[in-house]
Amino acid sequence: MKNALRNIAFALLLASCSNDDAELISYNNPEITLDIPLGFPDLNSAFYTNVPTTYGVALGEKLFNETKLSIDNSISCSSCHMQGNAFADHNTIGVGVSDRIGLRNPPPIQNMAFMKAYNWDGNMSRLEDQVLVPIITHEEMDSSILEVIGKLEADGSYEELFNKAFNGEGITADGIYNSIAQFEYTLISANSKYDRVNQDEGEIFTDVEAQGYATFQNKCISCHSTELFTDQSYRNIGFPVNPDNEEAGRARVTGQLEDYMRFRVPSLRNIEYTAPYGSFGQFETLRDVLDYLSDGVLDADNLDPILKDNDNRIALTEQEKDNLISFMNTLSDVAFIGD
């Protein structure tokens, strides 16, 4: 009897050890070291709580291209953020499931790790929080996170990917948000002709590009400063107003009248690839933008002082416009868009 009890106790001990070992399984998932470009701003603080890892980024890229995130399995993140457009859209306004039309032009996804806030109105300060928005928005994917999790669990190819990326936690909402954000953190664009000239790598501007750069420094750099070519401020620059009565610009976030129709200054990096331009694609070409700014913008009480103090315009000659476009094209990162 004593031997039998001893054997049972030993068996229970082995079973206990076996369960403990199962719970202690860990995955080798190295962090990815990002190549931070010279002169770029500080990383968004949320980055340090969700540092990109080998499997996290791989999972995030797969989910970024996964149509199961939408209610009818018809669109993915990449449907509106196409690499050939510097992860922007070619439509004036985003188009969701069942051809539903959104409110704004989807902005490019580049250098997100260095942004203080996201979207045209800066309503998100963490990239991880932004991921849920298109999934649940009626005009975009019109799904729910529980429905998405159910689809991924049924797929069969995701369980191990999530386990490797998040140390055996399985398919979770946080895993979806964090992995997609990790992938987007790695989308760094800083290999343009401008960068190579700026870093003395053997290239030089043409005369026209150099003249455009001089005009840029004189008339554009107040808003498009830093190596991101945006100061990340919110400004009303008198662009044509979106007729959708849901639009109010930054005021949708702050509730302040002074922020009405103020939008985050967009980066000029890869501007050659991100047409159409403006918060709802008001302009088809860069020339259209420059013509509008030079001819005179819409007046408003909160019009940016740079325009307000200069007769509501940024005066440019036809040659200056040509030169500026030539310079802005030096901000194109061919490798980033996949050519």
N, C-alpha and C positions, 0 to 999 in steps of 0.2 A: 504493500500500500504506500509506504514511504517513497519507494522508488518511482511508483506511478505518479505521485504528487510532484516529486522532484522533476520528472520528465515533462509534466504539464507546465510547471513553472518555467523550465528552461525553454520550452516551445513558445510560451507567451513572451519571454524575454527576447527571443530571436525575432518574433513577429513585431515586437515593439521597435527593435533596432532597425528592422527592415523598413517599417513605416517612417521612422525618423530619417533614414537614408533617403527615402523617396522625397520627403519634404525638403531635404537639403540639397537637392539637385540644383546646380548652378550652371549657367551658360557663359561661355567665353564670348563676350560681346564688346570688343575694344571701342573706345571713344575715337572719333575721327578728328584729327587736327586740321582745322580750317586754315587756309592760307589767307591771313588777314591783309588786305591791300594797304600799301603805304598811304598814310594820311586819312584813312577812313575814320568816321566817328566811332565812338564807343559802341559796343554791342548792347542790344536791348537787354535789360536786366533779367528778363524771363529766360533768355538763352541759357544762363548758368544753372537753371533748375531743370533743363531739358537738353543737355548737351548731345549733339548728334553722335550716334553710334553706328557701327557697321551694319547691324541687322535692323536697327531702328530706321535708318535712312532707306535701306532696301525695301522694307515694309512700307514706308511712307510713299516711296515712288510708285510701288504697285497699287496702293490705295488711291494715289493721285490720279491714276489712269483707270480706276475701277468704276464701271457704270452701275454696279450694284448699290452704290451710294444714293442713287436716285430711285424714286418710287417705281418707275416703269423700266428700270435698267437701260435707259437710253442715253444718259449723259454722265460724264465724269468731271472732275475738276479741270482736266486737260481740255475739255470741250470748249471752255471759255478762256483758258489760259494756255495758249499754244506756244510751244517752244520757238517755232519759226517767227512768231510775233513777239519775241522776248517774253513769253508767257503772258501776253496780253491777248485781246480779242480783236478780230477784224470787223466785228459788228459795231454799229454805233452804240447800241444798248444790248446788254446781255440777254440771251435767249435761253430759256429753261425748258423743262419737260413740256410736251404738247405745244411747243412753240410759244410758250408764255413769255411775254416781254417784261423785263425788269425795269428798274428805275435809272440805272447808270451804266456807263461804259466800264467793263471790267478792267481794272488797272493792271499793269505788268507785275509779275512776281519776280523781283530781282533785288538782291541786296537787302532782303527782309530782316536779316540778323541785325542790321544797323539802324533800323527804323524805330522811332519812339512810339509810333502808333500806326494803325492800319486803316485802310479804306479812305475814300475821298473826304470823309468827314471826321476821320480819326476816332471812330467810336470804339475801337478795340486797342488796348495797350499791350495785349499778349497775343502772339500769333496762334497759340494753342486754343484760345477762346474763339478765334475767327473761324476755325475749321467747321464748327457746328452750324454756323449761320447758313451757308448755302444748302446744307443737308435738309434743314427744316423749313426753309423759306418757300412759300407757295409758288413764287415765280421762278424759282431755281430748281432744286431737286425734289421738293415737296415730300420728303420722307420723314422718318424719325430715327433716332439713334438705336432704339430697340429693334426696329425693323432691319436696319443695316446690320446690326450684330447677328440677328437671326440668319440673314442671307450669307454672311461670312462663315458662320458656324456650319451651315449646310453645304458650303462650297467644298470643304475638305482640304483645301490647299493653304488655308490661313492659320490653322491652329498652331502648327509648329513654328511658323514665322513669328507669330505673336509671342510664343514662349521664348524663342531665341532673343527677340528684341527686348522683352520685359521680364526676363528671368522667371519664366514658367507661370506667369499670371493668366495666360490664356487670352481669349478675345474679349477686350473690355472697351468701354467708351473712351477712357483716358488713353488707352493704347492707340486708338484711332487718331485722336486729336494730337497726341504727342509725336507719333511717327510721321504724320503728314507735315507737322511743323518742323520736325528734324530735317526732312527732305528739303523743305523750302528754305531752311537756314543755309543749306549748302549751295543754293543758287546764287552764287556770287559772280558778278560781272565786273571785271576790271582789266580786260585785256584788249583794249581798243587802241587805235592809232594814237589818240590823245595820251593814253597811259604810257605808251612806248616813247613818245616824244617827251613827255613830262619826266620820265625816268632815265632819259639819255641813253636809250637802247639802240641808237643808230638811225632812227627815223627823224625826219624833220617835216614841218608843215610846208605845204605849198604856199606861194604868195597869197593866194585867195583865202586859204584856210587861216593863215596868220592874220590877215586883215579881219576875217570873221571873228577870230579869237579876240582881237583888240576891240571890236564892236561889242562882243559879248561882255567883256570886262567893263566896258563903259556903260552899257544899257541893260544888261540882263542879270549880272551877278548878284545884285541885291536880293533877288529871290532864289536864284539857282546857284547858291553857293555851296561850299564844301566839295569834297571829292564825290559825293553822291549827286551833285548838281541839283540839289534842293536844300533849302534851309529848314524844311519840314514845318513851315509855318502855314497858317490858314489865312487866305486872302480873297477878297472880292476884287477881281480884275475886270469886271464889266463884260464878261462873256454873255452871249445870248442866253436867256433864262429858260430852263427846262419847263415846258408847259404842264408837266405833271404836278398837280397840286400837292402831292406828297413830298415834293422836294423843298428843302429849306437850307441845304448845305450844312455847315457846322452847327447851325442853330437847332437842327434835329437832335443833336447831342447835348448841347449846353442849355437850350431853351432861352438863349439870350438874343434879343433882336439885333444886337450889334454883330452877331455872327451869321445873320441871314445871307445866304448865297456865298459864304466864304468856303473855300475848298482848300485841301492840302496842296501845296505847290508840288507838282509832279517832278520826278527826276527826268533829266534830259538824256540819261544814258540809254542807248539803243533807240533813241527817238525815231530813227529812220524806219524802224520795224513796227512801231506801235500805233500807227494810224488806224482809225480816225482819232482826232484829238479833242480834248475837253471832257467834262464830266458826263456828258451824254452824246459824245461824238459829234459836236457841233461843226467841226472842221475836217475836211477830207485830207488836206495836205498841210505841210509846214508853211508853205507859201500863203495859204489861206489864213493861217494864224497870224503871221507877220503882217499881212495886208490889213487885217482887222485891227490889230494893235496900233498900227501906224495911222490908219484912217480915223480912228476914234472909237472908243468903247462906250457901252451903256453907262450912264451916270447913276450914282446911288449914294445915299448918305454915308455909307460905310465903304465907298470905293477906296481902294488902296491909295495912300498918299502919293506913291510914286507916279500914279496916273492922275490923281486929283490935282496935284500941284503942277501938272504939265498939260493942261487942257484936255484931260481924259485920253491921252494918247502917249505912245512911245514912238516918236518920230524917227522914221527910217527911210533912207533913200532906196531906190531899186537896187543899186549896187550893194548897199549894206545888207539888204535882204538876201541877195545871192551869196554874199560872203558868209553871212551867219549860217545859212543852210549848209554850206560847204564845211564850216567848222563843226556844226552839230553832227554831221555825218562822220566826223572823226571819232565820235563817241560810240560808234558801232562796234560791237564785240562779236565778230563772225563766229568764233568757236562757241560762244554762249548760245547762239541760236541754232547751232547744229549744222551749219553749212560746211 
